[in-house]
Amino acid sequence: MIKVLFICHGNICRSTMAESVFTHMVKTRHIDHLFEINSAATSREEIGNGPHYGTVNKLREVGIPVIPHRAVQMTKADYDYYDYLIGMDTANIRNMQRIAGGDPDGKIYKMLSFANPAAKAQDVADPWYTGDFDETYRDVTAGCEDLLRHLGFVGL
């Protein structure tokens, strides 16, 4: 079982979108039995809140089921439990490392780092601020596809 935790600031926009998109991708490839997928926040600001309406609307528009989810904060125990902890931007990565006490096992990745090592500097824009859920969806989808490729699930 490959355990993946997607993480953003509030766990209502980007990480919940990534959780739903990646879950849909593995289900349509019939490999969902190989994965445990979840999402979390680095902050406590949105704890208990459901996905942002912009995320919900974008996922409905493209026919991807929204995973029922309430925002939770990442914990140090999450670092031990999950195989891949995937942050959406540089600030998320910094906060994830703070929560985890570093990254001694090399489990923390930036969402867009799987396609190209040079892309490590690229962040997934936060639609909370940009209002552009289309751009975020494109980045999240590309990142999820690249993660599957990184894991060896090519051509499925």
C-alpha positions as CSV (number, residue, x, y, z in Angstrom):
1,M,0.0,0.0,0.0
2,I,1.4,3.4,-1.1
3,K,0.3,6.1,1.4
4,V,0.1,9.6,0.0
5,L,-0.8,12.8,1.9
6,F,-1.4,16.0,-0.1
7,I,-0.8,19.2,1.9
8,C,-1.5,22.9,1.5
9,H,-2.0,25.8,3.8
10,G,-5.7,25.4,4.7
11,N,-6.7,22.0,3.3
12,I,-9.7,23.3,1.5
13,C,-8.5,24.2,-2.0
14,R,-5.3,22.7,-3.5
15,S,-4.8,19.6,-1.3
16,T,-8.4,18.6,-1.4
17,M,-8.4,19.0,-5.1
18,A,-5.2,16.8,-5.4
19,E,-6.8,14.2,-3.1
20,S,-9.9,14.0,-5.3
21,V,-7.9,14.1,-8.6
22,F,-5.4,11.5,-7.6
23,T,-8.1,9.2,-6.1
24,H,-10.0,9.5,-9.4
25,M,-6.9,8.7,-11.4
26,V,-6.0,5.6,-9.5
27,K,-9.7,4.4,-9.6
28,T,-10.0,4.8,-13.3
29,R,-6.7,2.8,-13.7
30,H,-8.0,0.1,-11.4
31,I,-5.1,0.5,-9.0
32,D,-6.9,2.2,-6.1
33,H,-6.4,-1.0,-4.0
34,L,-2.7,-0.1,-4.0
35,F,-3.1,3.4,-2.4
36,E,-4.2,5.2,0.7
37,I,-4.8,8.9,-0.2
38,N,-5.6,11.8,2.1
39,S,-5.0,15.5,2.6
40,A,-4.1,17.9,5.3
41,A,-3.2,21.5,6.2
42,T,-0.1,23.1,7.6
43,S,-2.3,25.7,9.4
44,R,-5.3,25.4,11.8
45,E,-7.3,28.2,10.1
46,E,-9.8,26.0,8.2
47,I,-9.9,23.0,10.5
48,G,-13.3,21.3,10.2
49,N,-14.3,23.1,7.0
50,G,-15.2,21.3,3.8
51,P,-13.6,21.9,0.4
52,H,-13.8,25.4,-1.0
53,Y,-16.7,25.9,-3.4
54,G,-14.3,26.8,-6.2
55,T,-12.6,23.4,-5.8
56,V,-16.0,21.7,-5.7
57,N,-17.2,23.6,-8.7
58,K,-14.1,22.8,-10.8
59,L,-14.1,19.1,-9.9
60,R,-17.8,18.9,-10.8
61,E,-17.2,20.7,-14.1
62,V,-14.6,18.1,-15.1
63,G,-16.5,15.1,-13.8
64,I,-14.3,14.2,-10.9
65,P,-16.1,13.1,-7.7
66,V,-15.3,15.3,-4.7
67,I,-13.9,13.2,-1.8
68,P,-15.9,13.9,1.3
69,H,-13.3,15.7,3.6
70,R,-13.0,18.1,6.5
71,A,-9.8,20.1,6.9
72,V,-7.3,18.7,9.3
73,Q,-3.8,19.7,10.3
74,M,-0.8,17.7,9.5
75,T,1.0,16.1,12.5
76,K,4.4,14.6,13.2
77,A,2.7,11.2,13.2
78,D,1.7,11.8,9.6
79,Y,5.3,12.0,8.6
80,D,5.9,8.5,10.1
81,Y,2.7,7.0,8.6
82,Y,2.7,8.3,5.0
83,D,5.2,7.4,2.3
84,Y,4.8,10.6,0.3
85,L,3.9,14.0,1.8
86,I,3.3,16.3,-1.1
87,G,3.1,20.1,-0.5
88,M,1.8,22.6,-3.0
89,D,4.3,25.4,-2.5
90,T,7.6,26.4,-0.9
91,A,5.9,27.8,2.2
92,N,4.0,24.5,2.6
93,I,7.3,22.5,2.4
94,R,8.9,24.7,5.0
95,N,6.0,24.3,7.4
96,M,5.7,20.6,6.7
97,Q,9.4,20.2,7.6
98,R,8.8,22.2,10.8
99,I,5.9,20.0,11.8
100,A,7.8,16.8,11.0
101,G,11.0,17.9,12.6
102,G,12.8,17.9,9.3
103,D,12.7,15.3,6.5
104,P,15.2,12.6,7.5
105,D,13.6,9.9,5.4
106,G,13.2,12.1,2.2
107,K,9.4,11.8,2.1
108,I,8.5,15.5,1.6
109,Y,8.1,16.6,-2.0
110,K,6.7,19.6,-3.8
111,M,3.7,18.8,-6.1
112,L,5.3,19.8,-9.3
113,S,8.7,18.3,-8.6
114,F,8.0,14.8,-10.1
115,A,8.0,15.9,-13.8
116,N,11.4,17.6,-13.8
117,P,13.9,18.3,-11.1
118,A,14.2,21.9,-12.3
119,A,10.5,22.3,-11.6
120,K,11.2,22.0,-7.9
121,A,11.1,25.8,-7.7
122,Q,7.6,25.9,-9.2
123,D,4.6,26.3,-6.9
124,V,1.0,25.4,-7.4
125,A,-0.7,28.8,-7.2
126,D,-3.2,29.2,-4.3
127,P,-6.7,29.8,-5.8
128,W,-7.7,31.3,-2.4
129,Y,-5.7,34.3,-3.5
130,T,-5.7,34.0,-7.3
131,G,-9.3,32.9,-7.8
132,D,-8.1,30.8,-10.7
133,F,-9.2,27.3,-10.0
134,D,-8.6,26.3,-13.7
135,E,-4.9,27.0,-13.4
136,T,-4.7,25.1,-10.1
137,Y,-6.5,22.2,-11.6
138,R,-4.1,22.1,-14.5
139,D,-1.1,22.1,-12.1
140,V,-2.7,19.5,-9.8
141,T,-3.5,17.2,-12.7
142,A,0.0,17.4,-14.1
143,G,1.5,16.8,-10.7
144,C,-0.7,13.8,-10.0
145,E,0.1,12.3,-13.5
146,D,3.8,12.9,-12.9
147,L,3.5,11.2,-9.4
148,L,2.0,8.2,-11.0
149,R,4.8,8.1,-13.6
150,H,7.4,8.5,-10.8
151,L,5.8,5.5,-9.0
152,G,6.0,3.4,-12.1
153,F,2.4,3.5,-13.2
154,V,3.0,4.6,-16.8
155,G,0.6,3.8,-19.6
156,L,-2.2,2.6,-17.3
